[in-house]
């Protein structure tokens, strides 16, 4: 005798009563591990057992780092203009508008201030979901203004970089942001305001060549891709195969470009400890 016998054949559940698994309820890591998003969030968006750091945006970093997830955002409504009247496969203003609708962001960086470990701090965090985290005039201006906020209030500044580099649609104007932000960092240094640069996966191009590598402390997440040009471009330029793990955070640390690598789950405590050591 079977334990279960269907008395009626076929599935009789009406369509309107069927329940589906919501999108984003589960996350599958590159190695194939499936994790519930609630567990992932409680683990600072790091896959348990694998230690794989999931790519996250400014909202998640602010949630992880600011005490109780509370902060005040700066320059919320700043948006890119189109001074060059740039057009590739579509006009630049249209590309901006589409990116804003898709990502629910105004541009590729958000800046905010609040408390971390009980200490005041200003944080700028890039969002790769907005045109690859590319650095345009708005990104440079928001970072510069956030640094001004740190200067005025004598509070430490944390830069979280995740970017493909300068935004080609703004040409030379995007490259000017490298000089602008570097000049602000020099002012932070003169005022003895701590500047910590956190490089996440990926940090490349003009961002690496400017503010991402100019921290009093340059730190990174495990396994982050860090470099200027891509591996293929370098390989074709020098005509040689590249070392294993080239441009990984671990490789960059080994060659002296980073101070340390920090697991995201320990990041808030490590940064708070570091800032206490730097207090006058």
N, C-alpha and C positions, 0 to 999 in steps of 0.2 A: 504493500500500500504506500503510495507516495505521500509525502508530507504536505504537498501543495498541489491542488488541482484547480485549474481555472474553470469556473462554471460557465462563463460566457467567453466566446472567442472574440478576438480583436480587442483593440484599445478603445475604450469608450469615453475617455476624458475629452470633454469639449475643448476646442482650440483656445477659447478665451481663458480657460482654467489652467492651461499648460504653463509651467514655470521653467525659465531658462537661466543658466548660470550667467550673471552679469559680466560684461566685458571688464577685464582687468582684475578679476577676483583671484586669479592664479597667475604666478610668474614662473616661466621656465628659464633656467639658467643655461648658458652656452654648453655646459657639461650635461644637461638634461635633467637636472634636479628641479622638481616642481614644488613651489613654496606658495602658501597662502599669502596674499598681499598684506594681511594684518600682521602676520608673523614677520614679514619682510620689513614693514614699517617699524615694528617694535625692536628690530635688530639694526636700526639705522640704515636700512636699505642695503644690507650686506647679506648674501645668501649664507645661511647657517651651514656649517661643516665644510663648505667650499671656500669660504672667505672671499667670494667674488663680489666686488663692489659694483652695484648696479648704477648706471648713469642716472643721475637725478638733476633737478633744476633748482633754481633759487628758492622756491617755496619750501622744498624739502630740506635744503641746507639751513634756511632760517629756522625751520621747525626743530632741526637737530641741535643747532648751536645757541640760539637765543633762549634765555631762561624762560621756561613755561611757554615758549613759542611766541612771546610778546615782543613787538618791535614797532618802530615808527618809520615808515618808508619816506624816502626823499625823492623829490622831482618825479612824482608819479606819472604825470601826463606828458612828459617830454617825448616828442616824436621826430622822426627823420624828415627833412625836407628833400627837395630834388634840385639842388642848385646847378647840376651838370646836365639836367634833362636827359638822364641816361636811359637807354633802352637796349635790351638784348633780345631775348625771346618774348619779353613783355616789358612794358614801361616800369621803371623803378617804383613809382608810387603804387602801382597795382600790386607789385611783388610785396611791398611793405604791408599793404592792406590785407592781402591774403595771409601773410605770415602772422599778422596780429589776430586775425579771426581764427586761424588754426591753433596758435599757441596761447591765445588769451593774454599776450604780453604786448607792451608798447614797443619794446626794442630788446636787444640782446643782453642787457644788464639791468639788474635792480640793485638799488642801494638803500640801506636802512641802518638805524642805530637802535641800541637797546642795551641789555645787560647779558653778559656771558660769565657764568660762575660768580655772579654778584658784582662784576666789574663792568664799567661803561666801555662800549666798543662800537665802532662803525664798520659795517661789512658791505662790500660790493661783490655781487655774485653774478656770473655770466650764465646765460641760458643757451645751450647749443640748439635747442628746438627752434630758435628764431634765426633763420638764415645761417645756420651753422655756427652760431655764436660769433659771427663776424664783427669786427671792430670798425664802426663808422663814427660819424661826428657825435651822435647821441651817446654812444658808449663812452667815448673819450670825455665828453662834457660832463656826463653824470658821475664818472669816476673822479674827475677833477673837482667837481663840487662836493662830492662826498669827502674827499681829502681835505678840502677847505673846512668842512664841518669838523673833521678830526683836529685840524690845526687850531681852529677857533676855540674848541672845547677841551683841547689837550687830552684827547682820548685815543687809544690805539686803533690802528686801521688794519683790517683783514681783507685781502683781495683773493677771491676764489675764481680762478681762471678755467674756462673750458671753451676753446675757440679754434676755428680753422684759420684764423689770421685776419688780416685787413680786409675790409669789404670792397670788392673790386668796383661796385657800382658807384662808389664815391671817390675812386681813384686817389689823387694826391691829397684830398681832404682827409681821407681815412689815415694816410700815412702821417699826417700832421698830428694825429692823436698820440702817436708814439712819443713825440717830443713834448707835447703838452703834459701828458701824464708823468713822464720822466722828470720834468721840471717840478711838478708838484711833489714828487717823491723826494727830490733834493730839499724842498722846503720842510718836509716832514723830518728829514734827517737833521737839518739845521736846528729845528725846534725840539729835537730829541723825542719825537713822538714815534713810538714803535710801529713799524710797518712789516706785517707778515704776509708772505705770498704763498698761497696754497694752489698747487698745480694739479688739476684733475684730468681725467681722460676724455678727449685729447686736448693738449695745449700746444699749439703750433704757430708758425708764421710770425707776423708782426707783433702778436701778443707776447710770444716767447722772447722776441727781440727787444721788448720794452719792459713794461711794468711787471710781467710775470717772473722775471729773473732779477729784479732789483730790490727784493725784500731784504730787511735786516736778517730775516730768516726765510729761506726758500724751502718749503716742505711739499710733500706730494702724497697722494693716495697710492696704495700698492697697485702695481701693474699699469699705471697711467702711461699713455703715450705722450712723450715730451720731445719736441724737436723744432727745428725751423722748417727746412724743406722735407718732403716726404722721402722715405727710404728708396723708392724707385728712382727719383730724380738724383739723389746722391750717388746711387749705384751706377747710374748711367754717366754721371759727370766724372767720377773718379775711375770708373772702369774696373772696379773690384767688388767682390762679394762683401757684405757687411757682417760684423760679428753677430753671434746669436744673442737675441734679446736687445739688439740695438734700439735706442730711443725709448726703452722702457724706463720707468722710474728707478728701478733697481740698478740698471746700467748707468743712468745719469748720476745716481748717488755714488756709485763706485768710482766714477771719474770726477767727483768733487764739485758737481754743480748743484747738489742739494745738501741741506743740513741733516734732514732725516725724513723717513717715510712713516706716516701715521695711519693706523687703521681707523676708519670712520667711526667705529664704535667707541674708540678711546679719544677721539679728536677733541671734544669739548674739554675733557679733563687735562689733556696734554697742553692745549692752547692756554687754558686758564692758569696752569702751573707756570708756563713760560712767561705769561704776562705778569704774574706776581713777581717772578725773578727780575723782570725788567723795570718794576716800579722803583722810582727814586726813593 
